[in-house]
Amino acid sequence: MLEKMQDFFEKRLPGYEEHMLANIEGASDFYQFTARQLPLKKNCKILDLGCGTGLELEEYFRLNPDAHVTGIDLSNAMLKQLEKKFPHRNLRLINGSYFDVSFDDKTYNAAVSVESLHHFTEEQKLMLYQKVLHALTDDGYFILTDYLAESDELEKAYFENLEQLKKEQGIMDNESYHYDTPLTTAHEISILKAAGFSGAEILKSWGATYTIRAVR
């Protein structure tokens, strides 16, 4: 049965970090790799989309303990756990959808998202990436580490399967439900460029998970 996004993660908080690190190929590496792509300038500002319990922030705060991080997540329980992990760091946590939360213009030196955005449509991502672009400083950039589809055929199948499940379960609303609908790497990069990023490149991959750097 499909579960609403917030409910899915709230229920799975116990053991969430262990599951992510043990069951996703390359996770023990890609969280640290992602953190190492973020700026090390003292007091820099980072926007973390779908921050969860902050697996990428463990390495980042080790490298840059003075960074200011704004984290957004649907799960209030995860945000509370994140706050407990880093009681002495500069954290501003927002319980909500990054599609709905307003971002301050030209504020963040970098934005980051890890294993969060593979549940959404091209249209949703385009609007979000435009918001992210405007939130970055002139020399800012976006680091996206996420699960991506291996082919156009698979990408299409994921969305068709989701619609079939919603139909079978009588789901009529427009809320987000937890079901993987990853785009291909080419499609993801094309949306970033359509949103206005001047360039986007793949930095590294681990199985189906890729890290992409998009520059303002």
Disulfide bonds with the S-S distance in Angstrom:
none
